[in-house]
Amino acid sequence: MNLAKALNKEDGTYLLTAEGSLNYEDRWAYGYLVATGPVSLRELGPGLLFGVWTDPEGHRHFDKVRHVDARVDAVKLAQECGQQAIYDLMEKKVVFVE
């Protein structure tokens, strides 16, 4: 995978293919995306689903991501992983968790 290409991606969720390309993932119409932790170089491989996002200070983040159907499960997973928010795919918005 070309890390320079990953660094220049727009905010969103991507899948790393066996060929090393990054495909924008928009296959889910509902559910929630939950970041489970930062992506490490050792984890880079085919099938890796990760999110790219920019915080208000302009810092870029690359996190492993899981799709979860139910909001209650997404919130629980986010809390277990120390995340501040989940992404609601149907509403297309960030939902902060407590």
C-alpha positions in Angstrom: 0.0 0.0 0.0 1.2 3.5 -0.8 1.1 5.3 2.6 1.3 8.7 0.9 -2.0 8.0 -0.9 -3.6 7.1 2.5 -2.3 10.3 4.0 -4.0 12.3 1.3 -7.4 10.6 1.4 -10.5 12.6 2.3 -12.2 11.9 5.6 -14.1 8.6 5.2 -13.8 4.8 5.5 -11.6 2.8 3.3 -10.9 -0.9 2.6 -7.4 -2.1 1.7 -7.6 -4.6 -1.1 -5.4 -7.6 -1.9 -3.9 -5.5 -4.7 -2.9 -2.8 -2.3 -5.4 -0.2 -3.4 -7.7 1.8 -1.1 -11.4 1.6 -1.9 -13.8 4.1 -0.4 -16.4 2.1 1.5 -20.0 3.2 1.3 -21.7 -0.2 1.2 -23.8 0.3 4.3 -27.0 2.4 4.3 -27.6 2.0 8.0 -25.8 1.1 11.2 -22.8 2.7 12.8 -19.1 2.9 12.3 -16.9 2.6 15.4 -13.2 3.3 15.6 -11.5 0.6 17.6 -8.0 2.1 17.8 -5.2 3.5 15.7 -3.9 1.6 12.7 -0.4 0.3 13.1 2.0 -0.4 10.2 2.0 -4.1 11.2 -1.7 -4.3 10.7 -1.7 -3.1 7.1 -2.9 -5.9 4.9 -5.8 -6.9 2.7 -9.2 -6.6 4.2 -8.2 -3.8 6.7 -11.1 -1.5 7.1 -10.0 1.9 8.4 -11.3 5.4 8.8 -9.6 8.7 8.1 -10.7 11.8 9.9 -9.5 15.2 10.7 -10.1 16.7 14.1 -10.9 20.4 14.7 -7.2 21.2 15.2 -6.4 19.8 11.8 -4.7 16.6 13.0 -5.3 13.5 10.7 -6.3 10.2 12.4 -6.2 6.7 10.9 -8.3 4.2 13.0 -9.4 0.6 12.5 -13.1 0.6 12.0 -16.0 -1.9 12.6 -19.5 -1.7 11.3 -22.2 -2.3 14.0 -25.9 -2.5 13.2 -27.4 -1.4 16.6 -26.7 1.9 18.2 -26.6 0.5 21.7 -23.9 -2.0 20.6 -22.0 0.7 18.8 -22.0 3.0 21.9 -20.8 0.1 24.1 -18.0 -0.8 21.7 -16.9 2.9 21.4 -16.8 3.2 25.2 -14.8 0.0 25.5 -12.3 1.3 23.0 -12.1 4.7 24.6 -13.7 6.5 21.6 -15.5 9.8 21.9 -17.9 9.3 19.1 -19.5 6.9 16.5 -20.6 7.6 13.0 -24.3 7.2 12.2 -24.5 6.0 8.6 -28.2 6.7 8.0 -28.1 10.2 9.4 -24.6 10.8 8.1 -23.4 12.4 11.2 -21.1 12.0 14.2 -22.8 11.0 17.4 -20.8 11.7 20.6 -21.0 9.0 23.3 -20.6 9.5 27.1 
